[in-house]
Amino acid sequence: MRKFSHGIFFPVLFFSIVFFSCNRQEQAGGNNSGSADNNASDIVLIEIPDPAANVRELAEYEPVVVSLVHSTPVPADPGDILVWPVNTWRDRRYEVFSWDRFPEILIFDTADYAVQDRLFKRLAFFVEKDGFRGRLSYDEDIAHLHGWNAHNYRAEDLAVFFQTARETNFPLLPEEWELEHILFMNRIIRWDPRTGIVPGRGAVLSLSRESDRVNTSLRPRFMAHEAFHGIFFVDDEFRDFSYRRWELLPDYAKTFILAYFNMQAYDIYDEYLVVNEFMGHILQFSVANASWYFGEHLPNLLLSNSARHRASLPDRETLTAQGRRFWPDLAQVFTAEAEAFSSHVNRRWGFSAGRAWR
């Protein structure tokens, strides 16, 4: 363990650069399936100060190895990211893009779920998971639990996460320190010498190439879902519109969707999170899919999890031509929501439900 000298205060990140060859995928602990066979990236050794160095005379730190190339994201449209050639990535494990329409939003595309988990799984529990929010979970406590297959986080929550890790000397993974460095370099989080890490502006999103290997329809769906979350984080008007739609939603529809969010382990008592997820689930599919998704798929998913969820569904129930249970009231109200949201994002940005790209 190396230590800072007594009395030294570091108001910003201090780093030194060293160059060498390595297999970055092996460092991440994931497999190399589907990842790029590119040349080894340049490496930067980040020496990270303790944010409490101004009140503690002696602060300890561990040097962290970070890919230098990721300090500057690649500007791109989300639609292009979906099909971006993996063999052009600057790092075998993941590539970092900035949304060309919203450059303050970074998009991580990872080689597989294992890499994505090392970057974002602990954040998922800290920011969104009921029973875990606001505390840093050790790897062994969440190893058996599912994070997400795609991710989204705003600057405010990212700042709290990394400041909490600094204050408590929590043992983050090397990839999480890499993430912090990338966020600093792109001013999504900033350093305040009085208080430590504070939010800048922007958000970070993530999806994985492994989704394509599971089901080729997943990546476009995940990209739409996460991209609209990103806009929700940075655009006041869109956020206000989402809140108004939630407030107008009938009580029976709220009861249903909250039951689903609760089953997914979201903290349903956080209105900001609930409204954001309500919007994201509405916009992740085309309007044509809303009736099936909300009237058939999600209600049956709830019931397959537990019969007690029947109480969260409307009384009126029918059968589809295929003999599946179907709730027409849910199909109708959520199709109307999909139409309203799709019309709104089309007027503002030329997007539509299920598509947040050109």
N, C-alpha and C positions, 0 to 999 in steps of 0.2 A: 504494500500500500504506500503510494507516494503522497506527500503532504505539501500544502502551500506553506510558505514562510509566514511567521507571525506578523500580524498587522497588515497584510496585503489584502486589498479589496479589489475585486474584479467586477467592474460594472457591466462588462459585456463578455461574450464568449471569447476565450483565448484558445488558439489552435496552432498546431504545427503540422507540416505536410511531409509524409514519407511515401516513397513510391516503391512498390514491389509487386510481384505476380502472385496470384492465389486463385483458388477455385471458390468463388463467393457462395455458390450453392451449397458446398459442403459446410461452410461456416454457418449457414442458416439452419442446417440440420434437416432440410427437405430433400426429396428426390429430384432428379434432373429431368423428369419426364415432361416433354413439351416445352422445355425452356431453351433459350438461345445458346448456341455454341460459339459465342463471341469471344474475343480476346479479353484477357483479364483487365479489369478497370483500374484506373488510378485510385489510390487510397489516400484518405486524409485521416490523420490521428487527431482526434478532438480531445483537448484537455478541458474538462468541464468544471467550472467553479461551483462551489456550494452557494446557493442564493442567500444563505444566512451568514456569509463571510463578513458582512459588515457588523455583525453582532457577536460572532464567535471568532476569537483570535486565530484558531486553528481549524481549517476545513480540509476534509479528506475527499479524495476523488479517485476514480479509476479511469485511465485513458480508454477511449472508445474508438474503435476503427469504423470509419464511415466512408462510403463511396463518394468521392469528390464530385463525380459527374452529376449526381442527383441534386446538388445544390441549385442547379438551373434546370427546371422542368422543360419539357418539350411542349410548345403550344400546339393544341390539336382540338378538333371537334370530337365530341363523344362518339359520333358515328364512325369516324375514322379510327378511333382507339379500339373499337370492337374488332376491327380486322387488321390492325397494325401488325406488320410482320415481326414475329418474336425474334427472328435472327438479327434484327437491327437494334434490339434493346441494348442499352449500355451496361447492363448488369443482368446476369443470368436469372437472378431471383425475382426482380421486378423492374418496371419502368415507371417513371413519374412524369405525368403530363400536367399542363395547366390548360384549363378550358379556354379556348380562344375567345369566346363570347363573354366569359366571366373569369378573367385571369387570376383573380384571388381565390379561385376554387382549384385545388390540386386533385388529380385523379391518379391513384396508384393501381396499376394492373400487375398482378402477381402471377408467378409461374404455377402456383398451386395453393390449395387451402392451408397447407402447413406453413408456408412463408407468410401468407396473409395473417394467420393466427399469431405468429410471432411479432408482427407489427401492431395488430389491432385487437386481439381477443381480450386482453386485460382492460383496454379502453372500453370495450363493449359492456363489460360488467360494471365498470366504474361509472359509466355515463347512463346506462339504460336498464340494466337488469334488476328487477325487483329483488330486494333482499341483499343486494351487493352495492347499490349505488352509493357513491361518495366515499368508498373505502377501497384500498388497493389490495387485491386478492393475490395470494401466493399461487405459483404455478400448480402445486399439488392440490390446492383447494378448488380449482376450476378445470383441471385436466380432463375430468370425466364429463364435463358439461359442454354444451354446444354454444359457441359464440354466435357469429352470423356468417353467412356465405358472401355477404357484401356489407360495406360499412359506410357510415357518414358521421362526421363530427364537426361542430362549429368551433370557432376560435375560443370562445369563452370556456367551453368544457375542456378543450385541449390545454389551455393555460392552467386551469385548476388541477388537472391530472398531473402535469409535469411539475408544477409547483409543490403539490403534495408529495410527490416522489422525492423531490429535493429536500424538503423539510424533514421528512421521516427517514432519509437515507435508505429508501426502498430499493431492493435489488432488481432493477429493470433489466430486461434482455438487451443485448447489443443492438438488435433491430429497433427497439423502442428508443434507445438513445439516438440512433440514426434518424428516426422519425422526428425527434425533437430538434435535431440539428437542421433538417430540411425545413421544418416549420419556422425556425428562427431566421434562416437565410431568406425565406420568402415572406417574412414579416406577418405571418399568420399568428404567431405569438411573439412577444417582445420582452426585453429585459428592462425592468424599472429598478434603479438602484435603491429605492426606498422600500419596495414591496416584493421584489423578485419577478417572477414570470407573470405577465399580464397579457390579455388578449390583444391581438392586432386586428386585422380584418381578413375574413375569408373562412374557408372550410377545407376539409380533406375528405375525399371519397375513395372507396376501394372496391374492386371486383377482381375475380380471378379467372385465369385461363382454364382452370380445372372445371369450371361450370360448363364449358363447352363439351368437355369429355363426359359429363354426366348427362346433359341434355342441351342440344344446340339452341333451344328457345330460351334458356335461362339467362345468358349474358345480355341480350337486348332488354329483357325484362328487368334484370338487376340494374343495368345502366340507366334505364328510364327512371326507376324507383330512386336510385341514389342521386341522379342528376337533379331531379326536382327537389329532393331534400337540400341539395347544395343551394339552389335558388331560394328556397324557403329561408335558409340561414342568412343570406346576404341581401335580400330584396324585401324591404318593409311592406310595399304595397301587396306583393304576392302573399306575404305572411298574414296581413290583415284580411285579405280575401279568403284565405283558408280558415281563419277564425270565424268569419261571418258564415261561411258554409257549415261549419261545425255547429254553430249556435242555432242555425235553422234546421238542422237534422232532427227528424222526429225521435222521440224518446225510445221507441222500440228499436230503431236502427242503431242508436247510441248504445243501448244495452247489449245488442248483438256484437257490435264491433269491439266494445270494451271487453266482453267475454273472450273474444278471440285474442286480443292483445294480452289479456291476463294469462291465457294459455301459453302464449309465446314468451312469457316472463317479462313483459314490459311493465314498468311502474305506471299503472293506470291512474295514479293520483297526481301525476305531473302533467298539467294541461298542455304545456308547450310540447312535450313529447307526444302526447296523444293526438293533438291537432296535426303535428308534423307527420306522424305515421298514418293518420286518416287520409291526409292529402297524398302521401306516397303510395298507399295501397290503391287509391282511386286512380292515380295517373300511371301506374306501372303497366296497365293493359290498355288496349284500344277500347273505345266506347262499346264496340260490338261484343266484347268479352265480359262486360260488367255484369250482365244478367246471369251468365253461367257462374262466374267467379263468386259473386256475393249471394246469389239466390240458390246455388247448388253446391259448389265446391267447398266454400268455407263453412256453411252450416253442417254439412256431412262430416267435415274434418273435426269440428267441435264435438259432434255426437260420437265419433269414433274414439275420441279422447276420453269422454266421460258422458254417461247418460244424463248426469245432472245438468249439462249444458242445454238440455231441452227447454229449461225454464227461461233461457236467454233468447229464445227464438219466438217469432210471432205465432199465434195460434193457427192461422190459415196455412195449410200445407197440402201440396198436391204431389203427383208423380209425373216425371218426364216420360217421353215416349220410350225411353230405355229402362223405365222402372225405377229411376233414382228419385229420392225425396227432394222436393223443390219448394222453396218459399217465395211465392210471387210478390209479396209486399216488399221483401228485401231486394229482389231483382229490380223492381220498379223504382224504388227510391234511390238505389245506388247507381242505376243507369242514368237517372236524372242528374245525380252528382257528377258522374263521369262526363256527361254532356256539358254541364256548367263549367267544370274545371278545364275541359279540353278547349272549349270556346274561349275561355279567359287566356290560357297560355298561347293559343293561336293568335289572338289579337295582339298580344304584347310581344311575342318573340317568333311567331311562325311555327311554334311547336304544336303538338297534339297529344292526347292521351296515348301513352305507349311509345312516344317518340320525342326526345329532347335533343334532337340534332337536325342537321340540314337534310 
